[in-house]
Amino acid sequence: MKALMAQAEHIKAEVGLQWVCGYEPEGAGVRAVLKYGRVALEVWWRQVYTNVMEDVALECTEYNGPVLLRSENRVAFYEPRKLAQRKYFPTLNMAREMRWIDKSKPEQLMSNDDVVEKVMEQFLSLVDRVDRGKSPAINY
C-alpha cells in the first residue's frame, strides 16, 4: 500500500489534480482509498488471518459516492454505489517469489509494481470518466 500511495502522490504532483488518498489496517489486511470529487477507488487487501493465504484477494472497487477511512472520523449518510471491481490474487512463481494473477489472465504473473500500475490505471480511468461527464450522477 505504501508503494500505491507513493505512486498516487507522485502522479498527483506531476499532473496537478486534487485527489485524496490514504490507507489504514483493516482486520488482518489493509484498506486504502483514493478519492477524486464524488468518486472513489477502494483498494482492500482482504485477509482473515495473518498466517493464512487461502481466500485472500486484493480487491479494487470503484464507487460513485463517499468512501471513508475510519481515521477521517466522518459518517456517510448513504452507501456509495459500486461501479466496477477487479481482483488480484497472490500466487508463487517457480522461484517461490510472491506474484499476482488476475483470474481473467491466469497465465500472466504480475509483480507488486505491476499491480500498483494496474490499480493506478484503474483510478486514472475513473478520474477521466468523471472529468468527461461519463460517471453516473449520485442518486440518494
N, C-alpha and C positions, 0 to 999 in steps of 0.2 A: 504494500500500500504506500510505503514511503516513496518508492520509485514512481508510482502513479501520481502522487501528489506533487512530486518534484517536476514531472513532465507537464502536469496541468499548469503549475505556476510558471514554468518556462514559456509555454505557449501563450499563456495569458499576458506575460510581459512583452513577448515578441509581437503579438497581434494587437494588443490594446483593448481587448474585450473585457467586460466586467462580469466575471463569474466567480462563484464562491465554492470552495472545496474544503473538505475536512474528513477526518476518519476517527473511529473510536473502537475499542474492543466490544464485541457482541458475542456473548457465550464463550465458546472455545475458539471462535473465529474473529474476524474483523469486518467492520462495515464502513464504507466510505460513501460520501455523497458529493456529487458535482452538480451545482445549480447554476442555471442561467435564466433569469427572468422567471417565468411561470413554469418552466420545465426542469426536470432533474434526472440524473443518472445515478442510480444506487448500485454500488459495487459491493457485493456481500460474499465474503468467504464463509460459507456455511459449513460448520464443523461442530458436531455434537460433543465429541470427546477429543481431548487434546492428543491422545495417543492412538486414535483410530482414523484410518483414511478411507473407510468404506462410506458410501453415501455422502461424499464430500464434493462440493462444487463451488466454483466462483461464478456467482450469478450477477449479470449485468442487466439491470431492468430500467427501462425508460419510463418516466412518469410525466403526466401533464397535471401539475399541481405541486403543492409543497411537500417535500420530503425533509424531515427534520432529524438532526442528530440530538441525542439526549443532552449533550453539553450546551445546546442552544437555549435550553430552558424556556421553550415555547410550546404552544399547543396548536395543533392543526384542527381546524373546525370541520374538515371533511377529508375523506380518504382521497388521495390523488388517483387519477385514472391511469391504469397501466397501458402503455402504448406498445412496447415490444420487450423481448427478453432474449439474451444469449447466455449460454452456459459453457464454461470451460471446466474440464475435469483433469485432475492430476494423474500422471502415469509415470512410469520409469522407462528410460530408454535402455539400450543394450549395455551401456556403460554404468547403469544403475543411477543415473542422474535424473532429477525430477524434471519432467516436461509437462506440457499441457496439450490436451486434444479438444477439438470441437467435434461433437458427435456427427455433424454433417460432413466433416472431412477427417475421419478417423486415421487415415494414413499420414496426415501431416502433424508432426510433433512440433510444438512451439516452445520457445524459451520464455523465461519471465519477461524479458524485454519485448518479445513478440506479442505477448498478451497485453502488456502495457500499451503498445502501439495500437492493437486492435480495439482496446477499450477507449483510447483517446479518439480513434477514428469514429467509433460509435457516438461518443459525446459530441464531437465536432459536426457530425452529420445531423444530430438532434438540434444543435445550435443553428446550423444552416437552415434547417426546415423552419425553425421559429422565425429567423430573420426574413425568410421568403414568404412568411404567412401560410405555410403548409401544415402547421401544427393546429389541431382542433382547439376550439375555444373551450374554456373551462365551464362545465355545467354543474352548478351547485346542487 
